[in-house]
Amino acid sequence: MRNLKPGNAYQPAARTAQVSSIHDVFREDTSPSVASEWVKTSVNLRLDMRRRLKRYAAEHDVRIQDVIDAALNEYLR
């Protein structure tokens, strides 16, 4: 499993005798080095959506990944 490398987004928070919630087991690492790190992923897009995405990125002189990143950040707010 290549995604289970040290430094991934979640790390054990503490060793406790009793676990009452998932937050007792994991905490999100929001340090700048991890939070801003790019990772590869794969998604399927409809052909028309991909064309629109490429056209938008070209017209605004930005990378496709930046358009997707901005859109997901807005969607997940």
C-alpha positions in Angstrom: 0.0 0.0 0.0 2.0 2.9 -1.3 -0.3 5.6 0.3 0.6 4.5 3.8 3.8 6.5 4.0 5.0 8.4 7.1 3.7 12.0 7.0 0.3 11.3 5.5 -2.6 13.5 6.6 -3.7 11.6 9.6 -1.5 10.5 12.5 -2.4 9.0 15.9 -3.4 11.8 18.4 -2.5 10.0 21.6 -2.5 6.7 23.3 -5.5 6.5 25.6 -7.0 3.7 27.6 -10.5 4.5 26.5 -11.6 5.7 23.1 -14.9 7.6 23.0 -14.7 9.1 19.5 -12.7 9.0 16.3 -10.9 12.2 17.5 -9.3 10.2 20.3 -7.7 8.0 17.7 -6.8 10.4 14.8 -6.1 14.1 14.4 -5.8 16.0 11.1 -2.2 17.2 10.5 -2.7 20.8 9.2 1.0 21.8 9.2 1.8 23.8 6.1 4.1 21.2 4.6 1.4 18.5 4.6 -1.6 20.7 4.0 -0.2 22.2 0.8 1.5 19.1 -0.6 0.2 18.0 -4.0 -0.8 14.3 -4.4 -1.8 12.4 -7.5 -5.3 11.2 -8.0 -7.5 10.1 -10.8 -11.1 11.1 -11.7 -13.3 10.5 -14.6 -14.8 13.5 -16.3 -17.4 13.8 -19.0 -15.8 14.7 -22.3 -17.7 18.0 -22.5 -16.6 18.9 -19.0 -13.0 18.2 -19.7 -13.1 20.3 -22.9 -14.7 23.2 -20.9 -12.2 22.8 -18.2 -9.2 22.9 -20.6 -10.7 25.9 -22.4 -11.3 27.8 -19.2 -7.7 27.1 -18.0 -6.2 28.2 -21.3 -8.3 31.4 -21.5 -7.3 32.4 -17.9 -3.7 31.2 -18.3 -3.9 28.8 -15.3 -3.2 25.1 -14.9 -6.1 22.7 -14.9 -5.2 21.5 -11.5 -5.5 25.0 -10.1 -9.0 25.4 -11.6 -10.0 22.1 -10.0 -8.3 23.0 -6.7 -10.1 26.4 -6.5 -13.5 24.8 -7.5 -13.2 22.1 -4.8 -12.1 24.6 -2.2 -15.2 26.6 -3.0 -17.5 23.6 -3.0 -16.1 22.2 0.3 -16.3 25.5 2.2 
